[in-house]
Amino acid sequence: MLNLVAMLEDSARAVPDRAAVVLGDQQLTYAELDASACQVANLLRSRGIEPGDKVALSCPNVPWFPVVYYGILKAGAVVVPLNVLLKSREIAYHLRDSGAKAYFCFEGTAELPLGQEGWTGFGETESCDHFFLLTGRPTADSPVSGAQTATTALADQDTAFATVPTEPGDTAVILYTSGTTGRPKGAELTHANMTLNALTCHKMLGEIEHEVHLIALPLFHSFGQTVQMNAGLAGRSTLVLLPRFDAASALALMQRHRVTFFAGVPTMYWALLGEAASGAADVDVPAIAGNLRRAMAGGAALPVEIHRRFEERFGVTIREGYGLSETSPLATLTPVGEQVRPGSIGLPVWGVEAELITKDWKRVEGHDEVGEIVVRGHNVMKGYHNRPEATAEVMRDGWFRTGDLARRDADGWLYIVDRAKDMIIRGGFNVYPREIEEVLHTHPAVSMAAVIGVPHESHGEEVKACVVLNPGATLTEDELIAWCKESMASYKYPRRVEFLDALPMNATGKILKRQLRNGL
């Protein structure tokens, strides 16, 4: 038997009075976090949620996230974390596709659609009968029709619960990741996937007595969820939560709480360096550097110059890692004790294999030859939820095709050289052009559209739409951007639009995006 929540429960027994989660002046000890999760599990059982049922969660980095996350696991149910930037149309799709029977949604962000109209749209999801509003204030009534506040629903629930035993191969979490086919797919990650990946991360980064994490990465994303929340609680760390990243707040929290571990995407490191160089009187960089002992980067390639400047400024070496939602996520990492090789994503982590292959699955043998990364090990998902064909496209004999191209040096260290297909990474978030193109094509003035990534100083890449209008139609760049902003999550919509008479194509009608990137 194995349940991912065992990591929390073990730490709650060992260090019950240690601070597990901190947000501002709010704090939950390990015992309190475990007890609150038990209340969630009892609530779910009282509402008829059974082992294996799916429960969705939209929540930023506030204590509600781990409370609900681990409560779902205790009940033997499956956690379906959702990006808090999704619009109501997108949320409804995820609820339907996952078959979620309950949905916990946080009230306190401007992005989440908590108006009457937004919640009414969720009624189209046949399986989802229970809606709980996560609010920071006690209240007897929900301001949203059809939902009950979690505070009220949990008030009478017992703080003890016997965790439902689950098998290692049972699904623990479904993480949604878009593909070039447009529709987001749910990667089913098992209790063994998530547990072993978290423990491996904790082991490879080096065990430090009472680590203090600053969690600026969104917990609904695999990076923050596994590398910091799950691995951190397994290591009996204190997690300092930052609901929305900004460099000034991050440095202030690092200073106040004597943070020892930070993980982020390259744009976060870029912003921290900029803030540290601003000369703000209340930022004590030497004090922060004196406590910071671990730093990890992922989500996109870390520029060598940022790596060098951060180590020089904060006195800590950034360990660069690589992975995807489908790999739980950690697949490779620069291990502690090894000299960092800037630009490299390191070596496969314990229990994981990584190879380079050609398009027809033949192994690339030579050093510095480019091939597609394939991964096999305890971290690889069991498959895409209800999508056997999509699973078969990327899986063979336990190997998972990542779609990323890399080379390997003589010592086996891997270096990403390109991304297959056309995925855009904007500020650490994966943006998939086909999904945006599908939405653009619904605009009455748009005849054809192609979406590409263009270089951006702080975000890494920016989303650009190349658009052909219908004959006689008129539309400005600002108008189309405003329309897109209302139709999709804020990290997805194009900030740049170029109107063209035609899109470049080859003889078969395939749009030549490379020409678009090169300015035709």
N, C-alpha and C positions, 0 to 999 in steps of 0.2 A: 504494500500500500504506500502511496505517496501523494501528498497534497502540498502545493506550493506554500500554503499558509503556515506550514510547519516551521518555516524560518522565523516568522513573527512570534509564533507560540513558544518556540525554544528560547528566543531572546527575552520574552516576557517573563518566563520562569527564572531566567538567569539574572536579569537586571530589571526587575519590575519598576523600580523607582527612578530609573534613568530617563531623561527626556528623549523621547523617540521622534517627535515632530514638533517643530516650532514655527509659528507664524506671528510676527510682531510680538505682542504680549501674551498671546495664546500659546499654550503648551500642553501636549499630551505625553504622559509617561508611557512606557511600554505596557504596563498593566492597564492603563486607561485606554490605550489604542486597542488592545486585545479585547477588553470588555465592550467597547463601543462596536467593534466588528461583530462580536457575539450578538449584540442587539440587532444589527442588520440581518444576520443570519436567522435569528428568531422571527423577525418581521417577514422575511421572504418565505419562511416555512409556513407562517400563519396565513399568507396569501396564496398558498398552493404551489409555490415554486418548488420544483423537484430537482434532484441531481441531474445534471446534464442540460437543464434549461438555460437559455441565454438571457443575460441581464445587461442592459446597456447603461453606460455611465458617461455623461458629459460634465466635466469638472476641471477647473484650472488647478494650479498648485496651491491648494488649501487643504487643511486637515481632513475635510470630507472625502477627498480622493482615496487615501489609504484606508480610511474607515470603511467605506463602501466596498472598495476593491477586495479587501480581505474578508469582509462579511459575505460577499458573494461566493468566494472560494470556500469559506467554512461551510456554507450551505450545499457544497458540491456542485454549484452552478458554474456557468461559464461567463467570464467578464468580457464585455464588448466595449472597450474604451473608444470614445468618439472625440474627434478634434473639436475643440470649443469654437472654432471659427466657422464651422459648417452652418449653412443656412437651413431653414426649416425643410425645404424640398430635399436637401441632401440628407438631413437627419432621418426624414421619413423613409428614404431609400434604404439607409443602413438598418433601420429597425425592421423593415420588411425582409430585406435580404438575409439578415441574421436570424430572423424568427424570434426576436427578443420578446419575452413575456412580461418584462418590467423594465422601466426606464427611470434612472435617477438623473436629474438635471439641475445644475447649479444656477441660482438666480442672479448672481452678482456680477455678470459681465455684460457689457453693452452688446456683444456679438450674439449671444444666445437668444433665440427668438421666443421670448416668454409671453408675448402678447396673446390675446384670445385667438387671433387668426392663426398664429403659428402652431398652437397646441391643437386647434381643431384639425389641422392638416394631418396630425399624427393619428387621428382616428381611422385613417385609411389602412393602418397597419393592423391586420386582423388578429395577430397573435398577442399584441401588446395591450394588456388590460390594466396595468398598474403604473401610474405616473407619480413619482415622488419629487418634490421640489426641495432642493438642498439650499437652505437659507441660513444666514449667519445670525438671525435673530429669532427667538422663540415666538411663535404665533399660532393661534388656534385655527386660523383659516388661511387657505392658500389664496393669493391674489389672482391665481390662474385657474380658470374653470377646468374641471376634470382632473386636477392634480391635488395631492395632499402633501403638506410639508412633511419632510422626513423627521423634523424635530417632534412634531405631534405624533406621527406614526410610531416613533421609537420610544416614546415616553414610558409606556408600560411594558416594554420588552425586557426580558431577563438578560442580565449581563453574563450569564454562563451559557455555553452551548457546546455540545459534543460534536466536533468537526466530522462531517461526513467523509468516510474513507473513500478515496479515489485511487484508481490504478495509474501507474506511470504514463500509460499511453492515452489516458482520458484527456480530452481537451480542457485546458485551463483558461486560455485567453484567445480571443479572435481579434487580430489586429488588421485593420483595413488598409490596403495599399492599392493605389490605382495602377492600371496597366495601359499600354498603348491601345488596347481595344476599347478604352473609354470608361467602362463601368468599374468602380472600385471592387476589389476582390478581398475576401476575408481570409487571412492566413491563420490556420488553426494550429496553435502552439500548445503542446501537451504540458502536463505537470512536470514531466521529466525534462522537456526542452527548457522550460523557464527556470526550474530549480537548478539544474546543472549549469546553465549559462550564468546565472547569478553567482553561484558558488565559485565557478571558474574565474569570473571577473574579480571577485573578492580575493581569490588566491593569487592571481597573476599580478594584481596591482600591489600586493604586499599587505600583510596584516599589521595594522597599527592599533594600539589600544585606544579605544574611544575616539574614533574618527568623527569629525564634524563636517558634514557635507553641506554645501550651498547648492540647492536644487533650483537652477534657473531653466533647465530643459523642461519642456512640458511633460508631465507624467503620463499623459495619454499616448505619448510616442514611445517606441520601444527603447530608445537610447536612455532616456531618463528613468523609465519604468524598471528596466532590468539593471542597468549599470549603477544606478543610484538608489532607487527605492528598495528593490528586492535585495540587491547585494548589500546595500547599506544597513538594512534592518537585520539581515542575516549576520552581519558583522557587529551588531549591537551599537551602531553609530547613532548620532543625533542628526536629524535631517532638518535643515533650516530652509523653509520654503519661500520662494519668490514667485508670486503669481504671474507677473509680467516683467520680462527682463528689461532693465535699463542699467547702464553701466554704473551710474552714480549710486543707485540703490544697492546694486550687487557689491560694490566696494564697501559701502557703509555696513552691510550685513557681514561681510567677510571680516571687517575690523571689529565689529561689536561682538560677534560670536566666536572669534578666533578660529575661523574656518580652516580646516586642514586639507580639504579635498574639493576640487572644482572640476566639473566636466562641462564642455560646451562645444558649439559649432564654431567654425573659424570667425564668423562675424562677431560673435560674442567676445572673443579674444581681441579682435580689432577694436571693438568699442571700449573694452577695459583699458587697453593701452592708451587710447585717446583721452579717456577720462583721467587716467593717472598722470598724463602729461599736461592736463589743463591747469594744474597748480591750485586746485581747490583746497582751501585751508583745512577743511575737515577730513581730508583723505590722508591717512598716515601710511604711505606705501611701505616703508620699512617694517612697520608693525604687521601689516598684512603679509608681507613676504616672510616674516619671521615665523609665522604659524603655518603658512601654506606648504604642504609637503607632497601633495599629489595633484597632478593636472592631466586631464585626458581630453582629446579632441576627436571628433567624428562628424558624420553627416555630410562632409564635403572635404576635398583636399585642403590641407592646411598650408598656406603659403609659407615658404621657407623663411622669408623676412619676418613675418609675424612670429613664427616659432623662435627665431633668434632674439627678437626684441623682447618677447615676453620672458624668456629665460634670463635675459640681462636685467630686466626691470624687477622681476618678482623672485628671481633666484630659484626657480623650479623648472624642471624639464617636462615638457608636454609629451605624454605618451599618446601616439596617434593609433587609432583603431579603425576597424572596418567591419561592416555588417549590414544586414537588411532586416526588415520586419520578419521575413521568412526564415531568418537564421537566429532569431530570438533576442537580440540581434548580433551579438559579438561573434565574429568569425576569426579575425586576426587582431593582433595587438603588439605594440612594441613592449616587450616585457621589462619589468623592473630588474635592474642589474645589468642590462644590456645597453650599450651606447646607442643613443638615438641616431637614426639615419634620416635626416630631414627629407621629406617627400615620400618616405616609405610608410606603408600601413602595417609593417611589422611581419610577424610570423603567425601561423595558425595557432589558436589557443589550445589548451589541453583538451584532448579527446576529439579534436576536429582536424580534418584534412582539407587542404585547398590545393587545387591543381589548375593549370591553364590548358584549355582545349581549343580546337578549331571548330568551325560551324558544324562539322559532321562528327563531333564528339571524339576526335582523335587528340591524344595528348601532345602538347607542345613541349618538346624536350630541351631545346637549347636555351642558354642563358640570354636574357635581354630580348628574347623573341616575344612578340605580343600574342596573347590569347585571351579567351573569355574565362573569367574565374568561375570555377565550380567548387561547391562546398559539400562535404559529407561529414556527418557526426551527430552527436547528441543534440545539437542545436537546430537541426533542420526540421522545419514544420512537417506535420503529417499530410498537409495538402491544403488547397483552397476550398473553403466551405461551399459545398454543393456545386463544385465546378471540376468534375473529373477531367474534362478535356483540357482545361487550362492547367491543371496539375500535371497532366501527362506531357504537356509542352515543355515544362521546365524541370521535370524529374526523370531520372533514369538510374536504376540500381542504387538508390539512396543518395545519388548526387543531385544537387540543385544548381541549375544554371542561373547565375546572378544577372547576366546581361551587361556586366562591367568588364572592360578590357584592361589588362595589366601586363606587366613584364616581371620577371624574377631575376635577381642578381645571382652571383655564383654561390652565395651563402643561403639562398632560399628566401631572402626578404622580397616582399612584393611591393610593386609600385603601380598605382593606378595611372593609366595613360589616357583613357578616354571613357566615355559612357556610351554603351551601345544604345541603339534607338535614339530617341530625341529628348530624354528626360531633362528637365531644367531643375536645378537646385537653387532656390531663392531663399537666402537667409537660413539655410539649414533645412527647409521644407522641400519635399519632393513635389514638383509641379509637372503634370503630365499633359502635353500639348493637345492630345486627341480629346481629352475631356473638355478642355476649354473650347476647342474648335466645334465640338458638338453643340455647345451652348451658343456660340457666336452664330452658328448656322440657323438658329431659331429667330434671329433678329430679322424683321421684315425687309430691311434695306440691304442685308448682306447676301451676296451671291456665293462667295467662296472665301475661305479664310485658312491661313496657316499660321501656327504659333511657334515661335522660336525663342531661344534664350540669347540675350545679348549681355556683354560684360557690364558689371556695375561695381563701383568702388567699394561700397559697404556690404551689399547683399550677395556679392559673388556673381550672381546673374539676375537680370531683370526680364520680365515676361513682355514680349513684344508680339503684337498681332499684325500680320500682313493681310489686308482685306481688299477684296474686289466687290464693288457695290453692284446692285441690280441696275439695269439701264433706267435712267431717269431719277434714280434715288439720290437723295442728298443726306449727308450725315457728317458731322464733324468729329474730330478725335475726342474732344471733351465729352460729347454726347454719348459716344460709344463706350468710353471708359466708365462714365457714370452708370450706364445701363448694365455693364458687366459687374460693377461693384455691387449692384442690387441682386445679382443673379448667382454669385458664387463667393466662396470664402475669400477673405481679404488678402491672403497670401497668394491666391491663384490669379486674380483678375489682371489683365494687361495694364501696365502703366504707360505703354507706348503703343501707338497705332500708326501704321503706314498704309495709305491707300494706293493701290496699284491698278493698272488697267488689266493686268493678267498676272498669274503666278507661273513661274518657270516650271516646265514639266518635261519628262523624258518621253520616249515614244510610246510607252505603255500607259501614260497618264499619271505617273507618280510625280508628286510635287517635289522639286529639288530644293530641299531646305538649306543645303549647303550654299547654294547660290544666293538665297535670301540672306544668310548670315554674312556672306561676302559682299553684300550690297549689289547683287545681280551682276 
